[in-house]
């Protein structure tokens, strides 16, 4: 090969190499890898180490994945246990608040009539039979509770003691058919005898004179007549009036003030000042 041909081949070879390098730079620049190329040129060992580390990291992440999932599961279980504990404590606080509100209501009721002696009792049972509507309390003869004593709750009259043992008692509710209570209507001032209607039947005040204008919603209270109940204990409200001008009397249906199914605590009234009416019933008294 003569010198002219060799020089020509070197010239064209140099042009091809430069063209390849230019194309390579263009490709690296478009793929954002030009910086890595210069890093490799400046420090080949660091570039190789970086590439090796980046390729190993995913493998390490995969290897550590089971441990990470196990830790996350354990943390979730711990958080769930804390949530359960907080929910239980929240329910306990609600129960304490409800008990406090109930006691506060009973205290307020007792303070309204300080001249009446009461014994507080817990409701421990309910009569499941449909024959007698009654509840059972944890007070009896040992607590000076006797048959016939009236029983009230924070919202109003509950009933009357029916039977007692030494440490328990049965209360017949005012809604029972055997119950009969002298009452007075708050607005019209009409008086009458409140009778229980039984299961699912409203209480009724019968034999009310037509001269009284009864109103739905007026309060029904004990009148104190007969001496078996203190006066002015709330019994309920008039829910309906049955009035017919062709009849001699009218009657009122009464919604009780107390929710008997939700009773937890009651007061047994063991002593109160009743109206002395013996002078009108005993002929020997003049």
C-alpha positions, 0 to 999 in steps of 0.5 A: 500500500502506497503512502497516499492510500494509507493517508487517505484511509486514516483520514476517512477512518478518523472521519468515521470515528468522529461521526460515530462519537458525534452520534453517540453523544447525540444519543446519550444527550437525548436519553439524559445519559450524557452526564453519566458518560462524562462521570465514567470518563472522569472516574470509571470506578465511581461510575461502575460502583454507582451502577452496581449499587443501583442494580443491587438495591431492588434485590435488597428491597425484595429480600427485606420485603417479608420483614417489612410486611411482618413489621407493618402487620404487627404495627397494625395489630398493635394499633387495632388493640389500642383502638379497641381499648379506647372504644371500651374506655369510651363506652365505660365513660358513657355508662358512668355519665348515664349513671351520674345523670340518673342519680342527679335526676333522682337527687333533684326529685328528692330535693323538690319534696324534702318532707317526704322520706324515701328509700332508693332501690335498684330495679333487678327484675321484671315480671314476664307474665302478662297477668300483672305488670310489675317490676322487682326491686332490691329493697324489702322489709329489712329496709322498712319497705311495706306493702302499699307504699307508693313508688316514684322515679325521677320523672314521675309515679311508678306504682305501689308496693304489692309484695315484699320479702326481707330484701326484695319487693314487687311493685305493681305499675300504675299501668296495670289494670289493678291500679287505681289512683286519685288524680288531678289535672293540672290546667283544668283542675278536674279530678278523677280516678286514674285506672291502668289499661293493661298491656298496650292499653292507655290509662284512663281518667273516668267520670270527669264532669263535663263542666271541665274543659280538658286539653290534650297535653295537660299534666296529670298529678296525684291529688293526695285524696285517700291518703295512699299517695302524696299529692302533686307527683307527676303521673303523665299527660293527657293524650286524648279527650273523649267528650260527648255532650250527650253523656253526663261525663267525659274521660281522658286518656293518659300517657305515663311520664315514666318509661317503665321498660327503661327503669333502673332506679326508683324511690320507695316513699316510706313516709309522707304527710297525708291529708287527715280525713278520718273525721269524715269516715269515722262516725265516732269522731265529732 
